[in-house]
Amino acid sequence: MITEYVGSRTPRQVGDFLGIHSLSRDIVRRLEEQFAFWRKWSPPREAAAKSAVGCWIPLEDLRSFLNEMPGPTLTPTDVAQRLRAFCEEDCEPPNDALKDGCLAIYEDEKTQGTELAAIMGRLREHIVHEEIRLMHERWDEQRRQAEEKRRALENSFLTGEDCRWTPIANSQDVYCRVNGRAYRLTPKEGKTRNLFRILSFKDGNPRLIGKYANQTEATKTVAQVAYQPEPRR
């Protein structure tokens, strides 16, 4: 490479910094290719295997496909460990929830004679669609669980049980009960909150305990006053 570089330039051009820098990069790249860690894996094989990660393509079928490309014969271990290495480097591991669906698509396309490269493309599209669907299902489940917890807290307060802060009937105020005593926290202008001692949810004559900058401060106060003697109304 050095001989070719020198022979294709004038004496003045040989010492050009950019030319020498480009030559050095090419030499390093050639050495890295020659002494690569995964020596059986040409760039086309690498790209194909990386595209198959997470698609649940049967290992033997993938190996046969890769062995059709130029390069030394790949064993099942060669392929399995290269896929594992891709997962460890920068890919997500296969999603077990998508395995059956991917295998069904694979077998259907294989029966029709679709080439593996095209099957991998369809599988990746399927995986993206399914991941989005599963993500929305998780969000729906999280919202359902949050609503169940909210209703349980609301019911606890209304039935006289001790409970932490919770809105009632989607109110802006939040309510809690500690040591059998009920309290209401009402937001005011300037982000302050008024803390009231109430006898019931519809108490029309609540007793103001104090004003607080946030719910955390009000909670600390409730933890103390809930166990102290109360003044008569």
Summary of the structure (lengths in Angstrom):
residues: 233
radius of gyration: 34.0
end to end distance: 97.4
largest distance: 104.8
contacts: 579
relative contact order: 0.06
helix: 58%
strand: 12%
